Amino acid sequence: MEPQNQPSLEDEKGNCKRCGHPFSPHLVIAFDTKDFTKGGELRCPVQGCNCFMTLSFDLKKNENVESE
């Protein structure tokens, strides 16, 4: 799916569509920072909130990800 066709995870006010908390501080966690093809997860940092989504990273062919 093209990026412009993907549904947004935040509403027009900048809040998460799932839990309603501000979307900006949600945490993106990669399962393996040396291999983003393994995906990751998105979590809400608000204490007691169970908002959680698994992620896949759409890396284009021949796109290099450098690590420190």
Helices and strands as residue ranges (DSSP letters): G 3-5, E 27-30, G 36-38, E 40-43, E 52-55
